[in-house]
Amino acid sequence: MKGFNWTNIRLLLMVVLVIFLFSFTSKRNEKRKIVKSVVVFVGENTLFIKQETVNKLLIENKKEVQSIRREDLDLNKLEKAIGAQAMIDESDVFVSIDGVLKAVVKQKTPIARIFDNGTSFYIDYKGNNMPLSANFTARVPLVSGEINAKNKKDLTEIFRAIYNDAFLKKNIIGIQIMPNGSLLMLNRNFDYQIDFGSVRNAERKFKNYKAFFQKAVSDSVLTKYKKIDLRFTEQVVCTK
């Protein structure tokens, strides 16, 4: 019985000691000043937004990061401020054990560039609008025509399908949205138009086009065509 009591007492003392040390260390860390700030971009290597812009938000516009104490930081507020930037998809802000204030940032991924009524912007992978960047121009299909609340979701799926496919991403450089909603596409290396028709059965149409292209390019006949019609899902119709 006595041995059992001593065991419980030892365990209790150990728990109290751990809590004390944890509390002491936490308070001490909060009083420490930040050594430096670091911004790390993940995903695409191309920077649509400058590191200096993110870093300015990270240190809350203070000139010297060393003047910031850990306890004065609101990490959630910093994450929201960085995430509110038009080029940023998401961010994670934290302070490392050695006093480094770090922001891990993922940029938005543009999948199409829209030209409509004199304005130009990107559509990102999630289907949201993304402004153009002064630092870099994304190599994505140029899209002309109207994008609205009614057709945006379906069109985003088309843009995403092109972006996800290595062949289509390399070859499809332009898309024109016609008044009736049908799509005309342009190929990078040939002069013909691709009459895609409506967005329905897009997966099958792209599959047909890729199969046709692989056969036609081996026969060296692609330069003879002016139009490739994909509207009929069971066949590809070519016009010279």
N, C-alpha and C positions, 0 to 999 in steps of 0.2 A: 504493500500500500504506500509506504514511504517512498520507495523507488519510483512508483507511478507518479506521485505528487511532484518529486524533483524533476522528473522528465517533463511534466507539464509546465513547471516553472521555467525550466531552461528554454523550452519552446516559446513561451510567452516573452521571455527576455530577448530572445533572438528576433522575434517579430517586432517588438518595440524598437530594438536597435536598428533593424532594417528600415522601419518607417522613419526613424529619426534621421538616419543617414540620407535617405531619399529626399526628405524634406529639406535638410540642410543643403544638399547638393543642388536641388532645384532652385532654392532661393539664391544661392551663390551664383548659379548660372544666369539667373534673371538679372542680376546686378552687373554681369559682365558686359563689356561693350563688343559690338560686332567687329571682327577683324577685317573682313572684306565682303564684297557681294559678288556673286557669280551667276551668270545667266547661261543656261544650257538648252540648246534647241535640239529636239528629237524629231525623227521622221525625215522629211525632205531636207536636203542639205542647203538648198537655195533659201536665202533670207529675204522674205517680203517685207519684214520690219527690222529695223536696225537694233542691234543689241543695246546701244546707248538709250534708245527709247524705252525699252523694257527695264533697263537698269535704273533709269530716272524714276520710274514708278516704284521700283523695288526699294529704293532708299528714300522714298517720299520727298523727293526734290531737295534733300539735304546735300550740301557740297561734299562733306566728309563723312563717309560711311562709318568711320571710327568713332564718330560722336553719338552713334545710336546705341542705346542699351537694349538688351534682350527683352526686358520687361516693358519697354515702350512700343514694341512691335505688335501689330494686330495682323497675324498671318492670313486670317480669313479675308480681312479687308484688302490686303495686298493681292491675294489671289483674284478677288472680284475685280479689282482695278485693272490687273493685267488681262483677265479674261474678257473685259469689256472692250478691249482693243479690237478693231474690225478685222485684223489679220490673224488674231489668235483663236485657236479652237479650245484649248484648255491649258491649265497650268497647275503646278504643284509648288508651293513655297514653304520652305522649312529652314531651320537653323541647325547646322551640324554640331557635333560635340566640340569641335575645335573652333567654334565661333564664326563659321562662314554662313552668311545669308545666301541661300541658293534658290533659284527659280528654275524649275524644269518646265520648258515651254514647248507646246506642240502647236504649230501653225495650221491654219486652214489649208485644205488642198483644193486648188482651183481645177475644175474639170472642163470648163467651157468659158469662152469670153463672148459676152453679149453686146451687140450693137443695136440700139433701138431708139428712134426719135432723137438722134444726136447725143445720146448718152452711151457710156460703155462701162461695163463692170463684169466681174466673174460670177459664175455659179460654183459654189464649193461642193465637196463630195457629199455633204449632208443636205444639199438643196437650198442653202442660204445664199443671199447676195454677199459678195465680197468685193470691196473696192480695188481698183488697180493700184499697183505698187510703183513708187518712184525708184525702187531699188532693182526690180527685176520684172521681166515680162514672161509669163508662163507660156509654154509651148502647148497650147490646147486648141481645139477646133474653134474657129471664128463663126459665131452664130448671128444671123441677121433675121429680123422679124420680131413679132410681138410675143413676149412671155408674160402670162397673167396667172391669176390664181387658179384658173380652170385648167390650163395646160402645163403648169410648171412641174407638177409631180411626175407626170408621164415623161416630159422632156428630160428631167433630171435623171430618170432611169435610163434613157437613151444615152445621155452624156456619160453616165457612170459605166454603162456597158462598154462604151468605146474606150474609156480610160482604163478599165480593168483588162482589156484584151490587147496584148502586145502588137498584134497585126493591125487591128483597127486603130489603135492609138498612133501608130506610125503612119498610117495611110490616109485616114479621114481628117482633112484639114479645114473643112468648111461645111456649114449646114445653113440652109435657107428655110425659114418657116413660112410656108405659103398661107395666104388668107383663109383657105379652106382647112388648114391644119396639117396638110401633107408636108413631107420633108424632101428637099433636094440636097444631096451631099456631093462634095467634091473630093477627088482623090489627089494625093500629093504629086504623083509622077505622071499622071495621064490627064487628058483634056475632057474626058467624058463626064457627064452628069449621072449621078445615081438617083433614080426616082424611087425613094424609099416608101412613098405613100404615107399612110397613117402610122401611128405608133403601135398599132396592134400587131401581134405576132412578131415583135422585134427580134427576139432570139432566133426564130426560124429564118427570118430574112437575112440577118447577119451571117448565119451559118451557110445559107445558100450563096451569099456573095463571096465568102471566103473560099468555098469550094470552087465556084466559078472562076475566081481570080487565079487560084493556083493552077487550074487547067489552062486557062486562056493565056497566062503569062508564059507558060511553057511552050505554047503554040505560037507565040509572038503575034497575036492578033489584037491585042488590047488597043494599039494605036489606031485601029480602023474604026473603033466604035465612038459614037457621039453620045449615046445614052444607054445606061444599064437599068432596066426596069425590074424592081424587086417587089412590086405590089402584089404579084401573084405568088403565094407561098409555095406552090408546087413546082414553079419553074422560074428561070431567069430569062427575060426577054431582052435582046440586044438590038440596037438600031445603029446602022452605019451612016 
